[in-house]
Amino acid sequence: MRFKAEINIMPRKELLDPQGKTVAQSAGQLGIPGIQSVRIGKHISMEVEADSQKDARQQVEDACQKLLANLIMEQYEITRLEALA
C-alpha cells in the first residue's frame, strides 16, 4: 500500500529562531502591523510504500529522526498519514 505523510519540522521552542525574528521585525517596517512573533520551519510531504499504516508511520519516523530533522535543534510532528487509493 502507498501512504502519504505530512510532516512539520520546527526549531525547538527553547532555541532562538533568528530567521523568524528577522521576519517579525521586518513586517512592521513594511507596514504589516500586529505581527508579534514568527517561527520558520519546514513542511514536508512524502509518499511511502508499506504493508500497513503502522509500518508506514515507522518509516516516516525513521526518516525524520535519521534524515529530515536535526534533533538537537529541531522538533518534528507527523501531522497527517493516510492511505492513498
N, C-alpha and C positions, 0 to 999 in steps of 0.2 A: 504494500500500500504506500501511497505517497501522502505526505503531510506537509502543511505549510505552517511555519513558525514565524512569529513576530517577536522581536527582542529589542528592548531599550537598554542602552548602556549609558550610564551617567557617572560623573565624578562623584566620589564618596562625599557625603554631606559634610563631614568634618574637614574636608580639604578645600582650599581656595580654588575658585574657578576663574582664572584671570580673563579668559575669553568672554565668559558670561558677564563679568564685572565691567569690561570694556563696552559691551553691547548696552548694558543698562545705563551707563554713563552717557554714551553717545546718543541714546534715544532722546534724552532731554535736550541735548544740543541741536538735534534735528527737528525739534518741535513736536515730539511724540510724548505727551505728558503722562504721568501716572505710573510709569514702569519703575518698580522698586527693586526688583531682583530678577536676574536671568541666570539659568544654568544651562549649559550647552553640552549635549551628548550626541549619541548616535542611535539611529533606528535601523535595525537590520531585518530584512525579510529573507527567509530561506526555505527551500523545499528539501525534504529528506525522504529517503526510501527506508521503510522499516516494516516489520511484521505486525506491530501493534502501536497504539498511541503511547504506551508505557516505554517501549523501545525507542520511539521517535523522541520522546522527551529526554531520555538518557543521552541520545546522540546530540541533541541540541545543548544539553547541559555540558557535555564533554567539550563541544565546540566553543562554548562560552568560556569555560574555565581554562582550556588549553590554548585557545587561538584568538578569540574575539575580544576578550576583556583583559585588561591589566588589573588583576585582582588586588594589587597593592593600592592602586589609585582609583579604581572604578568598581561600580557595582552593576549587576545586570538583573533584569527581570524579563522572564518569558511572559509576554502579555497575551499571547494567542497561540494555540496549537490545535489545528483542525485537519481532518482528513479531506483530501481532495478527491473529486469524482473521477 
